[in-house]
Amino acid sequence: MAMSAAVHVDLRRMPIDDVLDRVDQCLQLRLDRDTVVRKRRSLGAPTDRGTWVRIERRRFEPIGEQGWNGTEAAAVLRDVVMPEWYQGLAWRAPGEPVMWRADELELITAAPVGKGALMLEAPGLPGAWWAALNTSLDALAAQQTPRVATPDTELINQELVTAKLGAVFPELIDTTVERWVPAHADLTWANVMGAEFCIIDWEDWGMAPRGLDAATLWGNALVVPELADRVYRERRVDLESRDGKLMALFFLSKIIGPHAYEEDPLLVPAARKEAARLVAELQP
């Protein structure tokens, strides 16, 4: 039977009752329909047994090489502060190259540090929060996995890094990554909880260039200089490495590239200033 192409949808706008009904029935729980959190490609809600369920829709392309059980696979990671995983459910959308997945997790009552990926004001995080961040990222990077990370749902490899950097920073002569380590791959301020530290949303994790997570958190703090400086100090060992500088430019390439939005608060002056510094430091 012929299969139609996957349609790009926004879960904030499409009907979801059938999806929620399936999850209720198969996981034998009841989602709180009044408090469902709707994002572009994921849903989340508390349940009647004091847990949390995260539901995601994803096209086949990134699934083929990475797999479709990131949240479940992350359950084996040691010494990383994250919600405990309990059970999962996956199904295929009929006639379309799309998979759905639902994971039941520990309910984390702390709120995300940021309402979105980008921080616009200092969050005033305690020292214990930063200590837990460092412990978790160091522990994550020390482990191994066959998974490959998918930041922005793109499988990250040397070819992708070279292409992204070359398109925006053609003056870079060598974009070769020296060290690959496990990374969360979507470490934005919306995916870290505070004031009690925890990292959520593990569907994209896998092997990535060293410094990807630190660069993502740092880049999304550039509007708040004191916060960006704190991230830099805490993750200096990553961000001052050659790979870390490449990953900082990888993040910045999405902001100052050919489709740059001139009103983006990251653009002026922070992103362009930092990009110029990093390019100069990476020159032979």
Residue, then its C-alpha position, 0 to 999 in steps of 0.5 A: m500500500a502506498m504511503s503518503a508523505a509526512v505532513h508537518v503539523d503543530l500539536r498546539r492546533m490539531p485535534i488531540d482527543d483521539v491521541l489522549d484516549r489511546v494513551d489513557q486506555c493503553l497505559q491504564l491511567r487518566l490524563d488531566r485533560d484540563t492541564v495538558v501542555r501543548k507544544r509544537r511536536s509534543l504534549g504533556a499532562p499529569t495523570d490520576r496516579g501522580t505521574w506525568v505523561r509526555i507524548e510526541r509525534r515524529r516523522f520517520e526520517p530521524i527515527g531510522e538511525q537514532g531510534w524512537n525510545g530516547t526517554e526510555a533509553a535515558a533511564v539507564l544513565r547514571d548520576v544524572v538528575m532526571p525524572e524516573w521512567y516507568q513505562g512507554l507506548a508507541w504506535r504508527a500513524p496509519g498511512e503516514p510515515v509518522m510515529w507517536r510515542a507516550d512515556e509515563l514518568e515521575l512527576i516533577t513539581a518544580a517549574p522550568v527555569g525558563k518559559g521558553a528556550l531563551m532567557l530574558e532575565a536572570p533567574g537567580l539560581p542557587g549554588a546547589w543548582w549549578a553544582a547539580l548541573n555540573t555533576s549531571l553534565d559531567a556524569l552524562a559525558a563520561q558514559q557511552t551510547p550507540r545513539v546519535a543525538t538529534p538537536d532540532t531533530e537533525l542527526i548530528n554528525q561531522e557532515l552536518v557540523t561542517a555544512k552548518l558552520g561552512a554556510v555561515f562562517p566560510e572563513l573557518i578552515d577546519t571544522t573537524v570535531e575531535r571528541w564525541v560524548p553523550a549529550h542531552a542535545d536540547l539543553t534549553w532553559a525550558n528543559v531544566m527545572g529550578a530551583e531544584f535542579c532536574i533535566i527533562d525531555w530526553e528524546d533527542w539525546g545521544m552522541a554529539p560533539r563535546g560542548l553541545d549542551a554547554a553551548t546551547l545553555w550558554g547561547n540561550a542566555l546571551v541576552v542576560p550577560e550575567l547568566a551567560d557569564r555564569v554558564y561560561r564559568e561553570r562549563r569553562v572546561d567544555l566551552e574553552s575546548r576546541d570542540g566547545k568553540l565549534m559547538a558555540l558557533f554551531f548554536l550561533s549559526k542558527i541565529i546569525g545565518p542567512h535566515a537571521y531575524e534582525e529583531d531577534p534579541l540574541l542578534v545584536p550585539a551579543a551573537r555577532k560579537e561572540a561569533a567574531r571572537l570564536v572565529a578568531e580564536l579558531q583560526p590557525 
